[in-house]
Amino acid sequence: MPTFSGRSYGDAPVYKTVAASQTTAQICSEGGYIDTLTVVPASSTPQAVALLDGSTTLFTIPAGIGGDTKPYTLFIHACSKSTGGFKITTGASVAVIVSGNFD
């Protein structure tokens, strides 16, 4: 169960942020759950974001489409099946906010 400052949130999702230009930032271990992934472009030419389960790339998405800098959310709804857990790689000028249960 996720905890923060001694308070339990039950099954409520928590979040982690991943800054721009990160390579395989660890999100959770095996069995962790990602609910949503919010992509936050910081310029009109951000690079891609990749979601990995262990060493397997599940998908790579462009961060900005047509120069649009508005954040957008992807609904993932998946549990990690790999002992390496979920990881995120972010390109230049793009950050992400990952929501889920990571314990």
PDB file as gemmi writes it, atoms N, CA and C in Angstrom:
CRYST1    1.000    1.000    1.000  90.00  90.00  90.00 P 1                      
ATOM      1  N   MET A   1       0.839  -1.170   0.000  1.00  0.00           N  
ATOM      2  CA  MET A   1       0.000   0.000   0.000  1.00  0.00           C  
ATOM      3  C   MET A   1       0.889   1.240   0.000  1.00  0.00           C  
ATOM      4  N   PRO A   2       0.687   2.208  -0.901  1.00  0.00           N  
ATOM      5  CA  PRO A   2       1.510   3.407  -0.907  1.00  0.00           C  
ATOM      6  C   PRO A   2       1.304   4.223   0.367  1.00  0.00           C  
ATOM      7  N   THR A   3       2.373   4.789   0.868  1.00  0.00           N  
ATOM      8  CA  THR A   3       2.267   5.664   2.039  1.00  0.00           C  
ATOM      9  C   THR A   3       3.007   6.960   1.760  1.00  0.00           C  
ATOM     10  N   PHE A   4       2.593   8.007   2.422  1.00  0.00           N  
ATOM     11  CA  PHE A   4       3.259   9.294   2.309  1.00  0.00           C  
ATOM     12  C   PHE A   4       3.114   9.989   3.645  1.00  0.00           C  
ATOM     13  N   SER A   5       4.215  10.350   4.242  1.00  0.00           N  
ATOM     14  CA  SER A   5       4.220  11.011   5.548  1.00  0.00           C  
ATOM     15  C   SER A   5       3.387  10.249   6.574  1.00  0.00           C  
ATOM     16  N   GLY A   6       3.478   8.915   6.529  1.00  0.00           N  
ATOM     17  CA  GLY A   6       2.774   8.103   7.503  1.00  0.00           C  
ATOM     18  C   GLY A   6       1.306   7.868   7.197  1.00  0.00           C  
ATOM     19  N   ARG A   7       0.766   8.492   6.132  1.00  0.00           N  
ATOM     20  CA  ARG A   7      -0.643   8.292   5.774  1.00  0.00           C  
ATOM     21  C   ARG A   7      -0.741   7.266   4.667  1.00  0.00           C  
ATOM     22  N   SER A   8      -1.705   6.398   4.774  1.00  0.00           N  
ATOM     23  CA  SER A   8      -1.931   5.388   3.757  1.00  0.00           C  
ATOM     24  C   SER A   8      -3.003   5.870   2.786  1.00  0.00           C  
ATOM     25  N   TYR A   9      -2.780   5.609   1.513  1.00  0.00           N  
ATOM     26  CA  TYR A   9      -3.746   6.003   0.496  1.00  0.00           C  
ATOM     27  C   TYR A   9      -4.479   4.806  -0.091  1.00  0.00           C  
ATOM     28  N   GLY A  10      -4.354   3.639   0.530  1.00  0.00           N  
ATOM     29  CA  GLY A  10      -5.057   2.463   0.037  1.00  0.00           C  
ATOM     30  C   GLY A  10      -4.673   2.152  -1.395  1.00  0.00           C  
ATOM     31  N   ASP A  11      -5.657   1.999  -2.258  1.00  0.00           N  
ATOM     32  CA  ASP A  11      -5.395   1.703  -3.660  1.00  0.00           C  
ATOM     33  C   ASP A  11      -5.368   2.941  -4.536  1.00  0.00           C  
ATOM     34  N   ALA A  12      -5.402   4.122  -3.934  1.00  0.00           N  
ATOM     35  CA  ALA A  12      -5.364   5.360  -4.721  1.00  0.00           C  
ATOM     36  C   ALA A  12      -4.017   5.470  -5.428  1.00  0.00           C  
ATOM     37  N   PRO A  13      -4.017   5.941  -6.672  1.00  0.00           N  
ATOM     38  CA  PRO A  13      -2.748   6.075  -7.394  1.00  0.00           C  
ATOM     39  C   PRO A  13      -1.870   7.166  -6.795  1.00  0.00           C  
ATOM     40  N   VAL A  14      -0.586   6.986  -6.939  1.00  0.00           N  
ATOM     41  CA  VAL A  14       0.397   7.992  -6.594  1.00  0.00           C  
ATOM     42  C   VAL A  14       1.057   8.410  -7.906  1.00  0.00           C  
ATOM     43  N   TYR A  15       1.959   9.375  -7.857  1.00  0.00           N  
ATOM     44  CA  TYR A  15       2.602   9.781  -9.106  1.00  0.00           C  
ATOM     45  C   TYR A  15       4.101   9.924  -8.930  1.00  0.00           C  
ATOM     46  N   LYS A  16       4.805   9.832 -10.042  1.00  0.00           N  
ATOM     47  CA  LYS A  16       6.237  10.099 -10.125  1.00  0.00           C  
ATOM     48  C   LYS A  16       6.457  10.983 -11.334  1.00  0.00           C  
ATOM     49  N   THR A  17       7.436  11.849 -11.238  1.00  0.00           N  
ATOM     50  CA  THR A  17       7.781  12.690 -12.384  1.00  0.00           C  
ATOM     51  C   THR A  17       9.109  12.215 -12.959  1.00  0.00           C  
ATOM     52  N   VAL A  18       9.240  12.361 -14.274  1.00  0.00           N  
ATOM     53  CA  VAL A  18      10.487  12.045 -14.966  1.00  0.00           C  
ATOM     54  C   VAL A  18      10.850  13.289 -15.774  1.00  0.00           C  
ATOM     55  N   ALA A  19      11.998  13.857 -15.486  1.00  0.00           N  
ATOM     56  CA  ALA A  19      12.450  15.072 -16.160  1.00  0.00           C  
ATOM     57  C   ALA A  19      12.856  14.773 -17.604  1.00  0.00           C  
ATOM     58  N   ALA A  20      13.075  15.809 -18.363  1.00  0.00           N  
ATOM     59  CA  ALA A  20      13.525  15.674 -19.747  1.00  0.00           C  
ATOM     60  C   ALA A  20      14.914  15.036 -19.792  1.00  0.00           C  
ATOM     61  N   SER A  21      15.191  14.373 -20.880  1.00  0.00           N  
ATOM     62  CA  SER A  21      16.501  13.778 -21.183  1.00  0.00           C  
ATOM     63  C   SER A  21      16.950  12.722 -20.183  1.00  0.00           C  
ATOM     64  N   GLN A  22      16.025  11.889 -19.727  1.00  0.00           N  
ATOM     65  CA  GLN A  22      16.351  10.790 -18.808  1.00  0.00           C  
ATOM     66  C   GLN A  22      16.386   9.480 -19.579  1.00  0.00           C  
ATOM     67  N   THR A  23      17.329   8.620 -19.236  1.00  0.00           N  
ATOM     68  CA  THR A  23      17.442   7.321 -19.882  1.00  0.00           C  
ATOM     69  C   THR A  23      17.061   6.231 -18.888  1.00  0.00           C  
ATOM     70  N   THR A  24      16.068   5.457 -19.212  1.00  0.00           N  
ATOM     71  CA  THR A  24      15.549   4.337 -18.409  1.00  0.00           C  
ATOM     72  C   THR A  24      15.390   4.687 -16.931  1.00  0.00           C  
ATOM     73  N   ALA A  25      14.657   5.767 -16.653  1.00  0.00           N  
ATOM     74  CA  ALA A  25      14.338   6.139 -15.272  1.00  0.00           C  
ATOM     75  C   ALA A  25      13.406   5.085 -14.682  1.00  0.00           C  
ATOM     76  N   GLN A  26      13.782   4.521 -13.553  1.00  0.00           N  
ATOM     77  CA  GLN A  26      13.008   3.452 -12.915  1.00  0.00           C  
ATOM     78  C   GLN A  26      11.710   4.004 -12.336  1.00  0.00           C  
ATOM     79  N   ILE A  27      10.583   3.407 -12.711  1.00  0.00           N  
ATOM     80  CA  ILE A  27       9.276   3.807 -12.192  1.00  0.00           C  
ATOM     81  C   ILE A  27       8.827   2.856 -11.100  1.00  0.00           C  
ATOM     82  N   CYS A  28       8.964   1.552 -11.323  1.00  0.00           N  
ATOM     83  CA  CYS A  28       8.520   0.562 -10.346  1.00  0.00           C  
ATOM     84  C   CYS A  28       9.210  -0.761 -10.625  1.00  0.00           C  
ATOM     85  N   SER A  29       9.027  -1.693  -9.703  1.00  0.00           N  
ATOM     86  CA  SER A  29       9.557  -3.039  -9.895  1.00  0.00           C  
ATOM     87  C   SER A  29       8.471  -3.932 -10.500  1.00  0.00           C  
ATOM     88  N   GLU A  30       8.781  -5.192 -10.653  1.00  0.00           N  
ATOM     89  CA  GLU A  30       7.821  -6.147 -11.215  1.00  0.00           C  
ATOM     90  C   GLU A  30       6.505  -6.111 -10.436  1.00  0.00           C  
ATOM     91  N   GLY A  31       5.400  -6.109 -11.149  1.00  0.00           N  
ATOM     92  CA  GLY A  31       4.081  -6.071 -10.523  1.00  0.00           C  
ATOM     93  C   GLY A  31       3.550  -4.670 -10.303  1.00  0.00           C  
ATOM     94  N   GLY A  32       4.388  -3.645 -10.520  1.00  0.00           N  
ATOM     95  CA  GLY A  32       3.919  -2.264 -10.407  1.00  0.00           C  
ATOM     96  C   GLY A  32       2.897  -1.960 -11.488  1.00  0.00           C  
ATOM     97  N   TYR A  33       2.037  -1.011 -11.204  1.00  0.00           N  
ATOM     98  CA  TYR A  33       0.924  -0.703 -12.106  1.00  0.00           C  
ATOM     99  C   TYR A  33       0.994   0.748 -12.554  1.00  0.00           C  
ATOM    100  N   ILE A  34       0.932   0.981 -13.864  1.00  0.00           N  
ATOM    101  CA  ILE A  34       0.837   2.336 -14.409  1.00  0.00           C  
ATOM    102  C   ILE A  34      -0.590   2.544 -14.888  1.00  0.00           C  
ATOM    103  N   ASP A  35      -1.220   3.584 -14.367  1.00  0.00           N  
ATOM    104  CA  ASP A  35      -2.569   3.953 -14.771  1.00  0.00           C  
ATOM    105  C   ASP A  35      -2.501   4.912 -15.951  1.00  0.00           C  
ATOM    106  N   THR A  36      -1.841   6.055 -15.760  1.00  0.00           N  
ATOM    107  CA  THR A  36      -1.737   7.051 -16.824  1.00  0.00           C  
ATOM    108  C   THR A  36      -0.311   7.563 -16.964  1.00  0.00           C  
ATOM    109  N   LEU A  37      -0.037   8.119 -18.120  1.00  0.00           N  
ATOM    110  CA  LEU A  37       1.238   8.742 -18.440  1.00  0.00           C  
ATOM    111  C   LEU A  37       0.902  10.089 -19.068  1.00  0.00           C  
ATOM    112  N   THR A  38       1.247  11.181 -18.397  1.00  0.00           N  
ATOM    113  CA  THR A  38       0.991  12.513 -18.938  1.00  0.00           C  
ATOM    114  C   THR A  38       2.286  13.056 -19.522  1.00  0.00           C  
ATOM    115  N   VAL A  39       2.254  13.375 -20.808  1.00  0.00           N  
ATOM    116  CA  VAL A  39       3.411  13.877 -21.538  1.00  0.00           C  
ATOM    117  C   VAL A  39       3.349  15.406 -21.524  1.00  0.00           C  
ATOM    118  N   VAL A  40       4.466  16.028 -21.107  1.00  0.00           N  
ATOM    119  CA  VAL A  40       4.510  17.484 -20.953  1.00  0.00           C  
ATOM    120  C   VAL A  40       5.627  18.055 -21.825  1.00  0.00           C  
ATOM    121  N   PRO A  41       5.312  18.455 -23.070  1.00  0.00           N  
ATOM    122  CA  PRO A  41       6.325  19.055 -23.936  1.00  0.00           C  
ATOM    123  C   PRO A  41       6.726  20.431 -23.408  1.00  0.00           C  
ATOM    124  N   ALA A  42       8.021  20.752 -23.506  1.00  0.00           N  
ATOM    125  CA  ALA A  42       8.512  22.053 -23.035  1.00  0.00           C  
ATOM    126  C   ALA A  42       8.886  22.985 -24.183  1.00  0.00           C  
ATOM    127  N   SER A  43       8.773  22.513 -25.410  1.00  0.00           N  
ATOM    128  CA  SER A  43       9.052  23.341 -26.584  1.00  0.00           C  
ATOM    129  C   SER A  43       8.214  22.816 -27.740  1.00  0.00           C  
ATOM    130  N   SER A  44       8.308  23.487 -28.866  1.00  0.00           N  
ATOM    131  CA  SER A  44       7.528  23.048 -30.026  1.00  0.00           C  
ATOM    132  C   SER A  44       8.230  21.910 -30.778  1.00  0.00           C  
ATOM    133  N   THR A  45       9.435  21.537 -30.345  1.00  0.00           N  
ATOM    134  CA  THR A  45      10.167  20.442 -30.992  1.00  0.00           C  
ATOM    135  C   THR A  45      10.711  19.445 -29.963  1.00  0.00           C  
ATOM    136  N   PRO A  46       9.850  18.895 -29.097  1.00  0.00           N  
ATOM    137  CA  PRO A  46      10.334  17.920 -28.121  1.00  0.00           C  
ATOM    138  C   PRO A  46      10.636  16.588 -28.792  1.00  0.00           C  
ATOM    139  N   GLN A  47      11.472  15.804 -28.124  1.00  0.00           N  
ATOM    140  CA  GLN A  47      11.787  14.484 -28.646  1.00  0.00           C  
ATOM    141  C   GLN A  47      10.845  13.445 -28.064  1.00  0.00           C  
ATOM    142  N   ALA A  48      11.045  12.199 -28.395  1.00  0.00           N  
ATOM    143  CA  ALA A  48      10.112  11.113 -28.054  1.00  0.00           C  
ATOM    144  C   ALA A  48      10.205  10.665 -26.601  1.00  0.00           C  
ATOM    145  N   VAL A  49       9.185   9.903 -26.204  1.00  0.00           N  
ATOM    146  CA  VAL A  49       9.104   9.265 -24.889  1.00  0.00           C  
ATOM    147  C   VAL A  49       8.932   7.767 -25.127  1.00  0.00           C  
ATOM    148  N   ALA A  50       9.658   6.943 -24.366  1.00  0.00           N  
ATOM    149  CA  ALA A  50       9.538   5.488 -24.496  1.00  0.00           C  
ATOM    150  C   ALA A  50       9.184   4.880 -23.144  1.00  0.00           C  
ATOM    151  N   LEU A  51       8.268   3.901 -23.166  1.00  0.00           N  
ATOM    152  CA  LEU A  51       7.910   3.122 -21.982  1.00  0.00           C  
ATOM    153  C   LEU A  51       8.493   1.727 -22.161  1.00  0.00           C  
ATOM    154  N   LEU A  52       9.250   1.277 -21.163  1.00  0.00           N  
ATOM    155  CA  LEU A  52       9.876  -0.040 -21.205  1.00  0.00           C  
ATOM    156  C   LEU A  52       9.383  -0.888 -20.042  1.00  0.00           C  
ATOM    157  N   ASP A  53       9.265  -2.193 -20.285  1.00  0.00           N  
ATOM    158  CA  ASP A  53       9.015  -3.171 -19.230  1.00  0.00           C  
ATOM    159  C   ASP A  53      10.282  -4.013 -19.181  1.00  0.00           C  
ATOM    160  N   GLY A  54      11.116  -3.763 -18.192  1.00  0.00           N  
ATOM    161  CA  GLY A  54      12.447  -4.366 -18.164  1.00  0.00           C  
ATOM    162  C   GLY A  54      13.264  -3.792 -19.299  1.00  0.00           C  
ATOM    163  N   SER A  55      13.773  -4.648 -20.180  1.00  0.00           N  
ATOM    164  CA  SER A  55      14.549  -4.166 -21.324  1.00  0.00           C  
ATOM    165  C   SER A  55      13.720  -4.135 -22.610  1.00  0.00           C  
ATOM    166  N   THR A  56      12.436  -4.461 -22.526  1.00  0.00           N  
ATOM    167  CA  THR A  56      11.559  -4.480 -23.701  1.00  0.00           C  
ATOM    168  C   THR A  56      10.841  -3.146 -23.855  1.00  0.00           C  
ATOM    169  N   THR A  57      11.026  -2.490 -24.983  1.00  0.00           N  
ATOM    170  CA  THR A  57      10.314  -1.253 -25.260  1.00  0.00           C  
ATOM    171  C   THR A  57       8.884  -1.591 -25.659  1.00  0.00           C  
ATOM    172  N   LEU A  58       7.923  -1.123 -24.858  1.00  0.00           N  
ATOM    173  CA  LEU A  58       6.510  -1.375 -25.159  1.00  0.00           C  
ATOM    174  C   LEU A  58       6.025  -0.440 -26.254  1.00  0.00           C  
ATOM    175  N   PHE A  59       6.404   0.832 -26.162  1.00  0.00           N  
ATOM    176  CA  PHE A  59       6.094   1.777 -27.233  1.00  0.00           C  
ATOM    177  C   PHE A  59       6.949   3.022 -27.101  1.00  0.00           C  
ATOM    178  N   THR A  60       7.107   3.705 -28.229  1.00  0.00           N  
ATOM    179  CA  THR A  60       7.783   4.997 -28.291  1.00  0.00           C  
ATOM    180  C   THR A  60       6.810   5.941 -28.968  1.00  0.00           C  
ATOM    181  N   ILE A  61       6.590   7.102 -28.352  1.00  0.00           N  
ATOM    182  CA  ILE A  61       5.626   8.055 -28.901  1.00  0.00           C  
ATOM    183  C   ILE A  61       6.282   9.403 -29.121  1.00  0.00           C  
ATOM    184  N   PRO A  62       5.845  10.126 -30.133  1.00  0.00           N  
ATOM    185  CA  PRO A  62       6.344  11.492 -30.288  1.00  0.00           C  
ATOM    186  C   PRO A  62       5.764  12.354 -29.183  1.00  0.00           C  
ATOM    187  N   ALA A  63       6.552  13.268 -28.656  1.00  0.00           N  
ATOM    188  CA  ALA A  63       6.078  14.104 -27.550  1.00  0.00           C  
ATOM    189  C   ALA A  63       5.241  15.276 -28.045  1.00  0.00           C  
ATOM    190  N   GLY A  64       5.613  15.855 -29.154  1.00  0.00           N  
ATOM    191  CA  GLY A  64       4.862  16.987 -29.696  1.00  0.00           C  
ATOM    192  C   GLY A  64       4.417  16.675 -31.105  1.00  0.00           C  
ATOM    193  N   ILE A  65       3.223  17.014 -31.409  1.00  0.00           N  
ATOM    194  CA  ILE A  65       2.699  16.744 -32.745  1.00  0.00           C  
ATOM    195  C   ILE A  65       2.325  18.075 -33.388  1.00  0.00           C  
ATOM    196  N   GLY A  66       2.957  18.377 -34.493  1.00  0.00           N  
ATOM    197  CA  GLY A  66       2.653  19.618 -35.202  1.00  0.00           C  
ATOM    198  C   GLY A  66       3.003  20.876 -34.424  1.00  0.00           C  
ATOM    199  N   GLY A  67       4.014  20.799 -33.557  1.00  0.00           N  
ATOM    200  CA  GLY A  67       4.436  21.972 -32.797  1.00  0.00           C  
ATOM    201  C   GLY A  67       3.552  22.286 -31.602  1.00  0.00           C  
ATOM    202  N   ASP A  68       2.597  21.420 -31.278  1.00  0.00           N  
ATOM    203  CA  ASP A  68       1.699  21.645 -30.149  1.00  0.00           C  
ATOM    204  C   ASP A  68       2.448  21.391 -28.838  1.00  0.00           C  
ATOM    205  N   THR A  69       2.376  22.314 -27.900  1.00  0.00           N  
ATOM    206  CA  THR A  69       3.076  22.169 -26.625  1.00  0.00           C  
ATOM    207  C   THR A  69       2.132  21.871 -25.457  1.00  0.00           C  
ATOM    208  N   LYS A  70       0.893  21.529 -25.750  1.00  0.00           N  
ATOM    209  CA  LYS A  70      -0.051  21.194 -24.682  1.00  0.00           C  
ATOM    210  C   LYS A  70       0.239  19.801 -24.137  1.00  0.00           C  
ATOM    211  N   PRO A  71       0.180  19.635 -22.817  1.00  0.00           N  
ATOM    212  CA  PRO A  71       0.318  18.295 -22.245  1.00  0.00           C  
ATOM    213  C   PRO A  71      -0.849  17.406 -22.686  1.00  0.00           C  
ATOM    214  N   TYR A  72      -0.602  16.109 -22.756  1.00  0.00           N  
ATOM    215  CA  TYR A  72      -1.671  15.171 -23.054  1.00  0.00           C  
ATOM    216  C   TYR A  72      -1.449  13.896 -22.248  1.00  0.00           C  
ATOM    217  N   THR A  73      -2.520  13.152 -22.013  1.00  0.00           N  
ATOM    218  CA  THR A  73      -2.471  11.969 -21.159  1.00  0.00           C  
ATOM    219  C   THR A  73      -2.777  10.711 -21.950  1.00  0.00           C  
ATOM    220  N   LEU A  74      -1.972   9.676 -21.708  1.00  0.00           N  
ATOM    221  CA  LEU A  74      -2.186   8.355 -22.283  1.00  0.00           C  
ATOM    222  C   LEU A  74      -2.675   7.442 -21.163  1.00  0.00           C  
ATOM    223  N   PHE A  75      -3.672   6.644 -21.434  1.00  0.00           N  
ATOM    224  CA  PHE A  75      -4.199   5.692 -20.460  1.00  0.00           C  
ATOM    225  C   PHE A  75      -3.511   4.358 -20.702  1.00  0.00           C  
ATOM    226  N   ILE A  76      -2.686   3.927 -19.759  1.00  0.00           N  
ATOM    227  CA  ILE A  76      -1.868   2.727 -19.929  1.00  0.00           C  
ATOM    228  C   ILE A  76      -2.554   1.498 -19.333  1.00  0.00           C  
ATOM    229  N   HIS A  77      -2.977   1.569 -18.077  1.00  0.00           N  
ATOM    230  CA  HIS A  77      -3.685   0.480 -17.389  1.00  0.00           C  
ATOM    231  C   HIS A  77      -2.953  -0.861 -17.542  1.00  0.00           C  
ATOM    232  N   ALA A  78      -1.692  -0.913 -17.084  1.00  0.00           N  
ATOM    233  CA  ALA A  78      -0.912  -2.139 -17.235  1.00  0.00           C  
ATOM    234  C   ALA A  78      -0.031  -2.398 -16.019  1.00  0.00           C  
ATOM    235  N   CYS A  79       0.197  -3.684 -15.752  1.00  0.00           N  
ATOM    236  CA  CYS A  79       1.123  -4.124 -14.706  1.00  0.00           C  
ATOM    237  C   CYS A  79       2.413  -4.594 -15.365  1.00  0.00           C  
ATOM    238  N   SER A  80       3.529  -4.325 -14.700  1.00  0.00           N  
ATOM    239  CA  SER A  80       4.818  -4.784 -15.209  1.00  0.00           C  
ATOM    240  C   SER A  80       4.937  -6.292 -15.029  1.00  0.00           C  
ATOM    241  N   LYS A  81       5.401  -6.973 -16.076  1.00  0.00           N  
ATOM    242  CA  LYS A  81       5.581  -8.422 -16.024  1.00  0.00           C  
ATOM    243  C   LYS A  81       7.055  -8.796 -15.919  1.00  0.00           C  
ATOM    244  N   SER A  82       7.932  -7.815 -16.039  1.00  0.00           N  
ATOM    245  CA  SER A  82       9.370  -8.060 -16.056  1.00  0.00           C  
ATOM    246  C   SER A  82       9.973  -7.820 -14.682  1.00  0.00           C  
ATOM    247  N   THR A  83      11.019  -8.574 -14.345  1.00  0.00           N  
ATOM    248  CA  THR A  83      11.708  -8.350 -13.070  1.00  0.00           C  
ATOM    249  C   THR A  83      12.375  -6.973 -13.043  1.00  0.00           C  
ATOM    250  N   GLY A  84      12.596  -6.381 -14.194  1.00  0.00           N  
ATOM    251  CA  GLY A  84      13.191  -5.038 -14.255  1.00  0.00           C  
ATOM    252  C   GLY A  84      12.188  -3.937 -13.994  1.00  0.00           C  
ATOM    253  N   GLY A  85      10.889  -4.227 -14.052  1.00  0.00           N  
ATOM    254  CA  GLY A  85       9.855  -3.229 -13.820  1.00  0.00           C  
ATOM    255  C   GLY A  85       9.750  -2.218 -14.949  1.00  0.00           C  
ATOM    256  N   PHE A  86       8.840  -1.261 -14.753  1.00  0.00           N  
ATOM    257  CA  PHE A  86       8.650  -0.212 -15.761  1.00  0.00           C  
ATOM    258  C   PHE A  86       9.741   0.838 -15.663  1.00  0.00           C  
ATOM    259  N   LYS A  87      10.150   1.323 -16.839  1.00  0.00           N  
ATOM    260  CA  LYS A  87      11.128   2.398 -16.954  1.00  0.00           C  
ATOM    261  C   LYS A  87      10.636   3.360 -18.025  1.00  0.00           C  
ATOM    262  N   ILE A  88      11.064   4.617 -17.913  1.00  0.00           N  
ATOM    263  CA  ILE A  88      10.701   5.646 -18.889  1.00  0.00           C  
ATOM    264  C   ILE A  88      11.980   6.293 -19.409  1.00  0.00           C  
ATOM    265  N   THR A  89      12.042   6.485 -20.717  1.00  0.00           N  
ATOM    266  CA  THR A  89      13.107   7.274 -21.324  1.00  0.00           C  
ATOM    267  C   THR A  89      12.457   8.502 -21.950  1.00  0.00           C  
ATOM    268  N   THR A  90      12.965   9.682 -21.598  1.00  0.00           N  
ATOM    269  CA  THR A  90      12.436  10.929 -22.151  1.00  0.00           C  
ATOM    270  C   THR A  90      13.504  11.597 -23.003  1.00  0.00           C  
ATOM    271  N   GLY A  91      13.072  12.195 -24.094  1.00  0.00           N  
ATOM    272  CA  GLY A  91      13.976  12.940 -24.946  1.00  0.00           C  
ATOM    273  C   GLY A  91      14.127  14.368 -24.453  1.00  0.00           C  
ATOM    274  N   ALA A  92      14.818  15.163 -25.237  1.00  0.00           N  
ATOM    275  CA  ALA A  92      15.020  16.568 -24.897  1.00  0.00           C  
ATOM    276  C   ALA A  92      13.692  17.319 -24.939  1.00  0.00           C  
ATOM    277  N   SER A  93      13.518  18.250 -24.045  1.00  0.00           N  
ATOM    278  CA  SER A  93      12.352  19.152 -24.001  1.00  0.00           C  
ATOM    279  C   SER A  93      11.026  18.452 -23.758  1.00  0.00           C  
ATOM    280  N   VAL A  94      11.044  17.335 -23.046  1.00  0.00           N  
ATOM    281  CA  VAL A  94       9.788  16.664 -22.704  1.00  0.00           C  
ATOM    282  C   VAL A  94       9.941  15.954 -21.355  1.00  0.00           C  
ATOM    283  N   ALA A  95       8.973  16.157 -20.477  1.00  0.00           N  
ATOM    284  CA  ALA A  95       8.919  15.475 -19.185  1.00  0.00           C  
ATOM    285  C   ALA A  95       7.635  14.663 -19.138  1.00  0.00           C  
ATOM    286  N   VAL A  96       7.524  13.754 -18.174  1.00  0.00           N  
ATOM    287  CA  VAL A  96       6.290  12.983 -18.002  1.00  0.00           C  
ATOM    288  C   VAL A  96       5.922  12.904 -16.532  1.00  0.00           C  
ATOM    289  N   ILE A  97       4.639  12.721 -16.300  1.00  0.00           N  
ATOM    290  CA  ILE A  97       4.099  12.449 -14.975  1.00  0.00           C  
ATOM    291  C   ILE A  97       3.420  11.090 -15.069  1.00  0.00           C  
ATOM    292  N   VAL A  98       3.874  10.141 -14.258  1.00  0.00           N  
ATOM    293  CA  VAL A  98       3.352   8.777 -14.291  1.00  0.00           C  
ATOM    294  C   VAL A  98       2.496   8.563 -13.059  1.00  0.00           C  
ATOM    295  N   SER A  99       1.271   8.099 -13.245  1.00  0.00           N  
ATOM    296  CA  SER A  99       0.360   7.843 -12.147  1.00  0.00           C  
ATOM    297  C   SER A  99       0.080   6.353 -12.068  1.00  0.00           C  
ATOM    298  N   GLY A 100       0.081   5.812 -10.849  1.00  0.00           N  
ATOM    299  CA  GLY A 100      -0.207   4.390 -10.685  1.00  0.00           C  
ATOM    300  C   GLY A 100       0.050   3.930  -9.272  1.00  0.00           C  
ATOM    301  N   ASN A 101       0.167   2.621  -9.104  1.00  0.00           N  
ATOM    302  CA  ASN A 101       0.540   2.001  -7.833  1.00  0.00           C  
ATOM    303  C   ASN A 101       1.873   1.308  -8.061  1.00  0.00           C  
ATOM    304  N   PHE A 102       2.908   1.797  -7.404  1.00  0.00           N  
ATOM    305  CA  PHE A 102       4.274   1.382  -7.732  1.00  0.00           C  
ATOM    306  C   PHE A 102       4.881   0.392  -6.741  1.00  0.00           C  
ATOM    307  N   ASP A 103       4.172   0.055  -5.659  1.00  0.00           N  
ATOM    308  CA  ASP A 103       4.722  -0.886  -4.676  1.00  0.00           C  
ATOM    309  C   ASP A 103       4.591  -2.309  -5.151  1.00  0.00           C  
TER     310      ASP A 103                                                      
END                                                                             
